Amino acid sequence: MRILFASAAVLVLWGAAGPCLADLTGFDRDFAADAFRLNLSAIQDSQWGNESTQPESVKLLAQRIIKDHSAALARLKQIAIDKDLKLPTMPTKRQENAREDLKKQEGQTLRVNYIQRQIEQRQEEVNLCERELKEGTDESLRLYCGEALPNLHEQIAIAKSAEAQP
């Protein structure tokens, strides 16, 4: 009886210590990791895109992505600290390979493929956030999505505008 009481007390005290990894569902943990990787990849792609000899419209897109995704990364890092969540440190291998492929390109081919990659990745983030809003249970991640979605939609519009320019 004493052991049962002591075990219950430990569980109650442990739960009262604040949010922890166990507070996040597997879905929410996966969302945070995927969102973090997409943000890292977006910044890395755009730092390179901003430094290239591309037209001003491409550089403006890259600068906007760097600004928005740097803020999003900071927000996700704070959520991770608050939730005792370990986030990845690198984009996925697929994301890294796609960036390496872009680095080998030049001129118009590079411009078209860079912009298309940004549209695809931003749409992937939109879909990810919309799914988190529907299926996720963590309020801080849902709030993150509510804040991120307008920026993502604007980035897609900017990318499509840049895509339409010669």
PyMOL commands that set and color helices and strands:
alter all, ss='L'
color gray80, all
select helices_A, chain A and resi 2-16+21-23+26-51+56-83+93-103+107-135+139-164
alter helices_A, ss='H'
color red, helices_A
deselect
rebuild
show_as cartoon
